[in-house]
Amino acid sequence: LGHWGQVCDDGFGMINAEVICKELGFELGALEVRPGGFFGNMEESTIFMVDQLKCRGNESSLRECDFNG
């Protein structure tokens, strides 16, 4: 780890967003989660570093969440 990467948004929700935003220093967490493809579709060659992210909400880092990828 130690560098930025893509997170697949299938099933991505507020609990996942809360953990990520707090890890990035946003003390209040996430405001909202935008629906899939909101920011445009990725190129076919895009590699996702995290897929099927499953945070419980008590994690202090994305690394503590379960995921495939």
Distance bins in CASP14 RR format, pairs under 12 A and 6 or more apart:
PFRMAT RR
TARGET T0000
AUTHOR 0000-0000-0000
RMODE 2
METHOD distances of the structure
MODEL  1
1 23 0 0 0 0 0 1 0 0 0 0 0
1 49 0 0 0 0 1 0 0 0 0 0 0
1 50 0 0 0 0 0 1 0 0 0 0 0
1 61 0 0 0 0 1 0 0 0 0 0 0
1 62 0 0 0 0 1 0 0 0 0 0 0
1 63 1 0 0 1 0 0 0 0 0 0 0
2 49 0 0 0 0 0 1 0 0 0 0 0
2 61 0 0 0 0 0 1 0 0 0 0 0
2 62 0 0 0 0 0 1 0 0 0 0 0
2 63 0 0 0 0 1 0 0 0 0 0 0
3 49 0 0 0 0 1 0 0 0 0 0 0
4 20 0 0 0 0 0 1 0 0 0 0 0
4 24 0 0 0 0 0 1 0 0 0 0 0
4 49 0 0 0 0 1 0 0 0 0 0 0
4 50 0 0 0 0 0 1 0 0 0 0 0
4 62 0 0 0 0 0 1 0 0 0 0 0
5 20 0 0 0 0 0 1 0 0 0 0 0
5 42 0 0 0 0 0 1 0 0 0 0 0
5 46 0 0 0 0 1 0 0 0 0 0 0
5 47 0 0 0 0 1 0 0 0 0 0 0
5 48 1 0 0 1 0 0 0 0 0 0 0
5 49 1 0 1 0 0 0 0 0 0 0 0
5 50 1 0 0 1 0 0 0 0 0 0 0
5 51 0 0 0 0 0 1 0 0 0 0 0
5 62 0 0 0 0 0 1 0 0 0 0 0
5 69 0 0 0 0 0 1 0 0 0 0 0
6 12 0 0 0 0 0 1 0 0 0 0 0
6 39 0 0 0 0 0 1 0 0 0 0 0
6 42 1 0 0 1 0 0 0 0 0 0 0
6 43 0 0 0 0 0 1 0 0 0 0 0
6 45 0 0 0 0 0 1 0 0 0 0 0
6 46 1 0 1 0 0 0 0 0 0 0 0
6 47 1 0 0 1 0 0 0 0 0 0 0
6 48 1 0 1 0 0 0 0 0 0 0 0
6 49 1 0 1 0 0 0 0 0 0 0 0
6 50 1 0 0 1 0 0 0 0 0 0 0
6 51 0 0 0 0 1 0 0 0 0 0 0
6 53 0 0 0 0 0 1 0 0 0 0 0
6 69 0 0 0 0 0 1 0 0 0 0 0
7 13 0 0 0 0 0 1 0 0 0 0 0
7 16 1 0 0 1 0 0 0 0 0 0 0
7 17 0 0 0 0 0 1 0 0 0 0 0
7 19 0 0 0 0 0 1 0 0 0 0 0
7 20 1 0 0 1 0 0 0 0 0 0 0
7 33 0 0 0 0 0 1 0 0 0 0 0
7 36 0 0 0 0 0 1 0 0 0 0 0
7 42 0 0 0 0 0 1 0 0 0 0 0
7 46 0 0 0 0 0 1 0 0 0 0 0
7 47 0 0 0 0 0 1 0 0 0 0 0
7 48 1 0 0 1 0 0 0 0 0 0 0
7 49 1 0 0 1 0 0 0 0 0 0 0
7 50 1 0 1 0 0 0 0 0 0 0 0
7 51 1 0 0 1 0 0 0 0 0 0 0
7 52 0 0 0 0 1 0 0 0 0 0 0
7 53 1 0 0 1 0 0 0 0 0 0 0
7 54 0 0 0 0 0 1 0 0 0 0 0
7 55 0 0 0 0 0 1 0 0 0 0 0
7 62 0 0 0 0 1 0 0 0 0 0 0
7 65 0 0 0 0 0 1 0 0 0 0 0
7 67 0 0 0 0 1 0 0 0 0 0 0
7 68 0 0 0 0 0 1 0 0 0 0 0
7 69 0 0 0 0 0 1 0 0 0 0 0
8 16 0 0 0 0 0 1 0 0 0 0 0
8 36 0 0 0 0 1 0 0 0 0 0 0
8 37 0 0 0 0 0 1 0 0 0 0 0
8 42 0 0 0 0 1 0 0 0 0 0 0
8 46 0 0 0 0 1 0 0 0 0 0 0
8 47 0 0 0 0 0 1 0 0 0 0 0
8 48 1 0 1 0 0 0 0 0 0 0 0
8 49 0 0 0 0 1 0 0 0 0 0 0
8 50 1 0 0 1 0 0 0 0 0 0 0
8 51 1 0 1 0 0 0 0 0 0 0 0
8 52 1 0 0 1 0 0 0 0 0 0 0
8 53 1 0 0 1 0 0 0 0 0 0 0
8 67 0 0 0 0 1 0 0 0 0 0 0
8 68 0 0 0 0 1 0 0 0 0 0 0
8 69 0 0 0 0 1 0 0 0 0 0 0
9 16 0 0 0 0 1 0 0 0 0 0 0
9 17 0 0 0 0 0 1 0 0 0 0 0
9 20 0 0 0 0 0 1 0 0 0 0 0
9 33 0 0 0 0 1 0 0 0 0 0 0
9 34 0 0 0 0 1 0 0 0 0 0 0
9 35 0 0 0 0 1 0 0 0 0 0 0
9 36 1 0 1 0 0 0 0 0 0 0 0
9 37 1 0 0 1 0 0 0 0 0 0 0
9 38 0 0 0 0 1 0 0 0 0 0 0
9 39 0 0 0 0 1 0 0 0 0 0 0
9 40 0 0 0 0 0 1 0 0 0 0 0
9 41 0 0 0 0 0 1 0 0 0 0 0
9 42 0 0 0 0 0 1 0 0 0 0 0
9 46 0 0 0 0 0 1 0 0 0 0 0
9 48 0 0 0 0 1 0 0 0 0 0 0
9 50 0 0 0 0 0 1 0 0 0 0 0
9 51 0 0 0 0 1 0 0 0 0 0 0
9 52 0 0 0 0 0 1 0 0 0 0 0
9 53 0 0 0 0 1 0 0 0 0 0 0
10 16 0 0 0 0 0 1 0 0 0 0 0
10 35 0 0 0 0 0 1 0 0 0 0 0
10 36 0 0 0 0 1 0 0 0 0 0 0
10 37 0 0 0 0 0 1 0 0 0 0 0
10 48 0 0 0 0 1 0 0 0 0 0 0
10 50 0 0 0 0 0 1 0 0 0 0 0
10 51 1 0 0 1 0 0 0 0 0 0 0
10 52 1 0 0 1 0 0 0 0 0 0 0
10 53 0 0 0 0 1 0 0 0 0 0 0
10 54 0 0 0 0 0 1 0 0 0 0 0
10 67 0 0 0 0 0 1 0 0 0 0 0
10 68 0 0 0 0 0 1 0 0 0 0 0
11 17 0 0 0 0 0 1 0 0 0 0 0
11 33 0 0 0 0 1 0 0 0 0 0 0
11 35 0 0 0 0 0 1 0 0 0 0 0
11 36 0 0 0 0 1 0 0 0 0 0 0
11 50 0 0 0 0 0 1 0 0 0 0 0
11 51 0 0 0 0 0 1 0 0 0 0 0
11 52 1 0 0 1 0 0 0 0 0 0 0
11 53 1 0 0 1 0 0 0 0 0 0 0
11 54 0 0 0 0 1 0 0 0 0 0 0
11 55 0 0 0 0 0 1 0 0 0 0 0
11 67 0 0 0 0 0 1 0 0 0 0 0
12 18 0 0 0 0 0 1 0 0 0 0 0
12 19 0 0 0 0 0 1 0 0 0 0 0
12 20 0 0 0 0 1 0 0 0 0 0 0
12 30 0 0 0 0 0 1 0 0 0 0 0
12 32 0 0 0 0 0 1 0 0 0 0 0
12 33 1 0 0 1 0 0 0 0 0 0 0
12 34 0 0 0 0 1 0 0 0 0 0 0
12 35 0 0 0 0 1 0 0 0 0 0 0
12 36 1 0 0 1 0 0 0 0 0 0 0
12 37 0 0 0 0 0 1 0 0 0 0 0
12 38 0 0 0 0 0 1 0 0 0 0 0
12 48 0 0 0 0 0 1 0 0 0 0 0
12 50 0 0 0 0 1 0 0 0 0 0 0
12 51 0 0 0 0 0 1 0 0 0 0 0
12 52 0 0 0 0 1 0 0 0 0 0 0
12 53 1 0 0 1 0 0 0 0 0 0 0
12 54 0 0 0 0 0 1 0 0 0 0 0
12 55 0 0 0 0 1 0 0 0 0 0 0
12 62 0 0 0 0 0 1 0 0 0 0 0
12 65 0 0 0 0 0 1 0 0 0 0 0
12 67 0 0 0 0 0 1 0 0 0 0 0
13 19 0 0 0 0 0 1 0 0 0 0 0
13 20 0 0 0 0 0 1 0 0 0 0 0
13 21 0 0 0 0 0 1 0 0 0 0 0
13 30 0 0 0 0 1 0 0 0 0 0 0
13 32 0 0 0 0 1 0 0 0 0 0 0
13 33 1 0 1 0 0 0 0 0 0 0 0
13 34 0 0 0 0 0 1 0 0 0 0 0
13 35 0 0 0 0 0 1 0 0 0 0 0
13 36 0 0 0 0 0 1 0 0 0 0 0
13 52 0 0 0 0 0 1 0 0 0 0 0
13 53 0 0 0 0 1 0 0 0 0 0 0
13 54 0 0 0 0 0 1 0 0 0 0 0
13 55 0 0 0 0 1 0 0 0 0 0 0
13 57 0 0 0 0 0 1 0 0 0 0 0
13 65 0 0 0 0 0 1 0 0 0 0 0
14 20 0 0 0 0 0 1 0 0 0 0 0
14 21 0 0 0 0 1 0 0 0 0 0 0
14 29 0 0 0 0 1 0 0 0 0 0 0
14 30 1 0 0 1 0 0 0 0 0 0 0
14 31 0 0 0 0 1 0 0 0 0 0 0
14 32 1 0 0 1 0 0 0 0 0 0 0
14 33 1 0 1 0 0 0 0 0 0 0 0
14 34 0 0 0 0 0 1 0 0 0 0 0
14 55 0 0 0 0 1 0 0 0 0 0 0
14 57 0 0 0 0 1 0 0 0 0 0 0
15 21 0 0 0 0 0 1 0 0 0 0 0
15 22 0 0 0 0 0 1 0 0 0 0 0
15 29 0 0 0 0 0 1 0 0 0 0 0
15 30 0 0 0 0 1 0 0 0 0 0 0
15 33 0 0 0 0 1 0 0 0 0 0 0
15 53 0 0 0 0 1 0 0 0 0 0 0
15 54 0 0 0 0 1 0 0 0 0 0 0
15 55 1 0 1 0 0 0 0 0 0 0 0
15 56 1 0 0 1 0 0 0 0 0 0 0
15 57 1 0 1 0 0 0 0 0 0 0 0
15 58 0 0 0 0 1 0 0 0 0 0 0
15 59 0 0 0 0 1 0 0 0 0 0 0
15 62 0 0 0 0 0 1 0 0 0 0 0
15 65 0 0 0 0 1 0 0 0 0 0 0
15 66 0 0 0 0 0 1 0 0 0 0 0
16 22 0 0 0 0 0 1 0 0 0 0 0
16 23 0 0 0 0 0 1 0 0 0 0 0
16 29 0 0 0 0 0 1 0 0 0 0 0
16 30 0 0 0 0 1 0 0 0 0 0 0
16 33 1 0 0 1 0 0 0 0 0 0 0
16 50 0 0 0 0 1 0 0 0 0 0 0
16 51 0 0 0 0 0 1 0 0 0 0 0
16 52 0 0 0 0 0 1 0 0 0 0 0
16 53 1 0 1 0 0 0 0 0 0 0 0
16 54 1 0 0 1 0 0 0 0 0 0 0
16 55 1 0 1 0 0 0 0 0 0 0 0
16 56 0 0 0 0 1 0 0 0 0 0 0
16 57 0 0 0 0 1 0 0 0 0 0 0
16 59 0 0 0 0 1 0 0 0 0 0 0
16 62 0 0 0 0 1 0 0 0 0 0 0
16 64 0 0 0 0 0 1 0 0 0 0 0
16 65 1 0 0 1 0 0 0 0 0 0 0
16 66 0 0 0 0 0 1 0 0 0 0 0
16 67 0 0 0 0 1 0 0 0 0 0 0
17 23 0 0 0 0 0 1 0 0 0 0 0
17 24 0 0 0 0 0 1 0 0 0 0 0
17 26 0 0 0 0 1 0 0 0 0 0 0
17 28 0 0 0 0 0 1 0 0 0 0 0
17 29 1 0 0 1 0 0 0 0 0 0 0
17 30 1 1 0 0 0 0 0 0 0 0 0
17 31 0 0 0 0 1 0 0 0 0 0 0
17 32 1 0 0 1 0 0 0 0 0 0 0
17 33 1 0 1 0 0 0 0 0 0 0 0
17 34 0 0 0 0 1 0 0 0 0 0 0
17 53 0 0 0 0 1 0 0 0 0 0 0
17 55 0 0 0 0 1 0 0 0 0 0 0
17 57 0 0 0 0 0 1 0 0 0 0 0
17 62 0 0 0 0 0 1 0 0 0 0 0
17 65 0 0 0 0 0 1 0 0 0 0 0
18 24 0 0 0 0 0 1 0 0 0 0 0
18 25 0 0 0 0 0 1 0 0 0 0 0
18 26 0 0 0 0 1 0 0 0 0 0 0
18 27 0 0 0 0 0 1 0 0 0 0 0
18 28 0 0 0 0 1 0 0 0 0 0 0
18 29 1 0 1 0 0 0 0 0 0 0 0
18 30 1 0 1 0 0 0 0 0 0 0 0
18 31 0 0 0 0 0 1 0 0 0 0 0
18 32 0 0 0 0 0 1 0 0 0 0 0
18 33 0 0 0 0 1 0 0 0 0 0 0
18 53 0 0 0 0 0 1 0 0 0 0 0
18 55 1 0 0 1 0 0 0 0 0 0 0
18 56 0 0 0 0 0 1 0 0 0 0 0
18 57 1 0 0 1 0 0 0 0 0 0 0
18 58 0 0 0 0 1 0 0 0 0 0 0
18 59 0 0 0 0 1 0 0 0 0 0 0
18 60 0 0 0 0 0 1 0 0 0 0 0
18 62 0 0 0 0 0 1 0 0 0 0 0
18 65 0 0 0 0 0 1 0 0 0 0 0
19 25 0 0 0 0 0 1 0 0 0 0 0
19 26 0 0 0 0 0 1 0 0 0 0 0
19 29 0 0 0 0 1 0 0 0 0 0 0
19 30 0 0 0 0 1 0 0 0 0 0 0
19 50 0 0 0 0 0 1 0 0 0 0 0
19 53 0 0 0 0 1 0 0 0 0 0 0
19 54 0 0 0 0 0 1 0 0 0 0 0
19 55 1 0 1 0 0 0 0 0 0 0 0
19 56 0 0 0 0 1 0 0 0 0 0 0
19 57 1 0 1 0 0 0 0 0 0 0 0
19 58 0 0 0 0 1 0 0 0 0 0 0
19 59 1 0 1 0 0 0 0 0 0 0 0
19 60 1 0 0 1 0 0 0 0 0 0 0
19 61 1 0 0 1 0 0 0 0 0 0 0
19 62 1 0 0 1 0 0 0 0 0 0 0
19 63 0 0 0 0 0 1 0 0 0 0 0
19 64 1 0 0 1 0 0 0 0 0 0 0
19 65 1 0 0 1 0 0 0 0 0 0 0
19 66 0 0 0 0 0 1 0 0 0 0 0
19 67 0 0 0 0 0 1 0 0 0 0 0
20 26 0 0 0 0 1 0 0 0 0 0 0
20 29 0 0 0 0 1 0 0 0 0 0 0
20 30 1 0 0 1 0 0 0 0 0 0 0
20 33 0 0 0 0 0 1 0 0 0 0 0
20 50 0 0 0 0 1 0 0 0 0 0 0
20 53 0 0 0 0 1 0 0 0 0 0 0
20 55 0 0 0 0 1 0 0 0 0 0 0
20 57 0 0 0 0 0 1 0 0 0 0 0
20 59 0 0 0 0 1 0 0 0 0 0 0
20 60 0 0 0 0 0 1 0 0 0 0 0
20 61 0 0 0 0 1 0 0 0 0 0 0
20 62 1 0 1 0 0 0 0 0 0 0 0
20 63 0 0 0 0 0 1 0 0 0 0 0
20 64 0 0 0 0 0 1 0 0 0 0 0
20 65 0 0 0 0 1 0 0 0 0 0 0
20 67 0 0 0 0 0 1 0 0 0 0 0
21 27 0 0 0 0 1 0 0 0 0 0 0
21 28 1 0 0 1 0 0 0 0 0 0 0
21 29 1 0 1 0 0 0 0 0 0 0 0
21 30 1 0 1 0 0 0 0 0 0 0 0
21 31 0 0 0 0 1 0 0 0 0 0 0
21 32 0 0 0 0 0 1 0 0 0 0 0
21 33 0 0 0 0 0 1 0 0 0 0 0
21 55 0 0 0 0 0 1 0 0 0 0 0
21 57 0 0 0 0 0 1 0 0 0 0 0
21 62 0 0 0 0 0 1 0 0 0 0 0
22 28 0 0 0 0 1 0 0 0 0 0 0
22 29 1 0 1 0 0 0 0 0 0 0 0
22 30 0 0 0 0 1 0 0 0 0 0 0
22 55 0 0 0 0 0 1 0 0 0 0 0
22 57 0 0 0 0 1 0 0 0 0 0 0
22 58 0 0 0 0 0 1 0 0 0 0 0
22 59 0 0 0 0 1 0 0 0 0 0 0
22 60 1 0 0 1 0 0 0 0 0 0 0
22 61 0 0 0 0 1 0 0 0 0 0 0
22 62 0 0 0 0 0 1 0 0 0 0 0
22 64 0 0 0 0 0 1 0 0 0 0 0
23 29 0 0 0 0 1 0 0 0 0 0 0
23 30 0 0 0 0 0 1 0 0 0 0 0
23 55 0 0 0 0 0 1 0 0 0 0 0
23 57 0 0 0 0 0 1 0 0 0 0 0
23 59 0 0 0 0 1 0 0 0 0 0 0
23 60 1 0 0 1 0 0 0 0 0 0 0
23 61 1 0 1 0 0 0 0 0 0 0 0
23 62 1 0 1 0 0 0 0 0 0 0 0
23 63 0 0 0 0 1 0 0 0 0 0 0
23 64 0 0 0 0 1 0 0 0 0 0 0
23 65 0 0 0 0 0 1 0 0 0 0 0
24 30 0 0 0 0 0 1 0 0 0 0 0
24 60 0 0 0 0 0 1 0 0 0 0 0
24 61 0 0 0 0 0 1 0 0 0 0 0
24 62 0 0 0 0 1 0 0 0 0 0 0
25 60 0 0 0 0 0 1 0 0 0 0 0
25 61 0 0 0 0 0 1 0 0 0 0 0
29 57 0 0 0 0 0 1 0 0 0 0 0
30 55 0 0 0 0 0 1 0 0 0 0 0
30 57 0 0 0 0 0 1 0 0 0 0 0
32 38 0 0 0 0 0 1 0 0 0 0 0
33 39 0 0 0 0 0 1 0 0 0 0 0
33 53 0 0 0 0 0 1 0 0 0 0 0
34 40 0 0 0 0 0 1 0 0 0 0 0
36 42 0 0 0 0 0 1 0 0 0 0 0
40 46 0 0 0 0 0 1 0 0 0 0 0
42 48 0 0 0 0 1 0 0 0 0 0 0
47 69 0 0 0 0 1 0 0 0 0 0 0
48 67 0 0 0 0 1 0 0 0 0 0 0
48 68 0 0 0 0 1 0 0 0 0 0 0
48 69 1 0 0 1 0 0 0 0 0 0 0
49 62 0 0 0 0 1 0 0 0 0 0 0
49 63 0 0 0 0 0 1 0 0 0 0 0
49 67 0 0 0 0 1 0 0 0 0 0 0
49 68 0 0 0 0 0 1 0 0 0 0 0
49 69 1 0 0 1 0 0 0 0 0 0 0
50 62 1 0 0 1 0 0 0 0 0 0 0
50 63 0 0 0 0 0 1 0 0 0 0 0
50 65 0 0 0 0 1 0 0 0 0 0 0
50 66 0 0 0 0 0 1 0 0 0 0 0
50 67 1 0 1 0 0 0 0 0 0 0 0
50 68 0 0 0 0 1 0 0 0 0 0 0
50 69 1 0 0 1 0 0 0 0 0 0 0
51 65 0 0 0 0 0 1 0 0 0 0 0
51 66 0 0 0 0 0 1 0 0 0 0 0
51 67 1 0 0 1 0 0 0 0 0 0 0
51 68 1 0 1 0 0 0 0 0 0 0 0
51 69 1 0 1 0 0 0 0 0 0 0 0
52 65 0 0 0 0 0 1 0 0 0 0 0
52 66 0 0 0 0 1 0 0 0 0 0 0
52 67 1 0 1 0 0 0 0 0 0 0 0
52 68 1 0 1 0 0 0 0 0 0 0 0
52 69 1 0 0 1 0 0 0 0 0 0 0
53 59 0 0 0 0 0 1 0 0 0 0 0
53 62 1 0 0 1 0 0 0 0 0 0 0
53 63 0 0 0 0 0 1 0 0 0 0 0
53 64 0 0 0 0 0 1 0 0 0 0 0
53 65 1 0 1 0 0 0 0 0 0 0 0
53 66 1 0 0 1 0 0 0 0 0 0 0
53 67 1 0 1 0 0 0 0 0 0 0 0
53 68 0 0 0 0 1 0 0 0 0 0 0
53 69 0 0 0 0 1 0 0 0 0 0 0
54 62 0 0 0 0 0 1 0 0 0 0 0
54 64 0 0 0 0 0 1 0 0 0 0 0
54 65 1 0 0 1 0 0 0 0 0 0 0
54 66 1 0 1 0 0 0 0 0 0 0 0
54 67 1 0 0 1 0 0 0 0 0 0 0
54 68 0 0 0 0 1 0 0 0 0 0 0
54 69 0 0 0 0 0 1 0 0 0 0 0
55 61 0 0 0 0 1 0 0 0 0 0 0
55 62 1 0 0 1 0 0 0 0 0 0 0
55 63 0 0 0 0 0 1 0 0 0 0 0
55 64 1 0 0 1 0 0 0 0 0 0 0
55 65 1 1 0 0 0 0 0 0 0 0 0
55 66 1 0 0 1 0 0 0 0 0 0 0
55 67 0 0 0 0 1 0 0 0 0 0 0
56 64 0 0 0 0 1 0 0 0 0 0 0
56 65 1 0 0 1 0 0 0 0 0 0 0
56 66 0 0 0 0 1 0 0 0 0 0 0
57 64 0 0 0 0 1 0 0 0 0 0 0
57 65 0 0 0 0 1 0 0 0 0 0 0
57 66 0 0 0 0 0 1 0 0 0 0 0
58 64 0 0 0 0 1 0 0 0 0 0 0
58 65 0 0 0 0 0 1 0 0 0 0 0
59 65 1 0 1 0 0 0 0 0 0 0 0
59 66 0 0 0 0 1 0 0 0 0 0 0
59 67 0 0 0 0 0 1 0 0 0 0 0
END
